[in-house]
């Protein structure tokens, strides 16, 4: 049974948004931000570290919204080869987003929460599947 590429894209829109949700929440909740930062900066980060984290969360969060917009825009295409090529390109993008977290996990460095990492791997796998076996 083959999966429709547009269904893969819609599933990945949800997955990618859920992956970024902690970043978005941290922009509005200081307690949540401190919880996220505590893993790698300790319980009392400096004011400069807070500013840098806010900037990081804003830039990465907006970049992720841009990628979600790109995926949503790709839903307007109907040519299978175009959709498969876009799926492959998104596989590459999501792969590079997932790679640092996977490296951190395997080297016992601080990383994103496990559910976020698992969603990233699922997203990469879905895009790869869509690039090879996705249908219209």
KADA-V167675 format. One line per field, one symbol per residue. phi: phi as a letter, one per 20 degrees, with the letter a starting at -180 (. if undefined). psi: psi as a letter, one per 20 degrees, with the letter a starting at -180 (. if undefined). burial: I if it has 9 or more other ideal C-beta (glycine too) atoms within 8 Angstrom, else O. Layout:
BEGIN
phi: ???
psi: ???
burial: ???
END
This chain:
BEGIN
phi: .edffffgffffgffffffeggfffffdcfffgffffgfcdnecffgffffffgfgffffffffffffffffffffecffffffffffffgfffffffggffffffdlegbfgggffffffffgffffgffdcfce
psi: pqqpghggggghggghghhighgghhhiohggghgghhhijaimqqhhhggggggghgggghghhggghggghiiiqiphhghhgghghhggghghhhghhgghgijkrprrqghggghggggggghgghhgjqr.
burial: OOIIIIOIIIIIIOIIIOIIOIIIIIIOOOOIIIOIIIOOOOOOIOOOIIOOIIOOIIOIIOOIIOIIOIIIOIIOOOOIOOIIIIIIOIIOIIIOOIOOIIIIIOOOOOOOOOOIIOIIIIIIOIIIIIIOOIOO
END
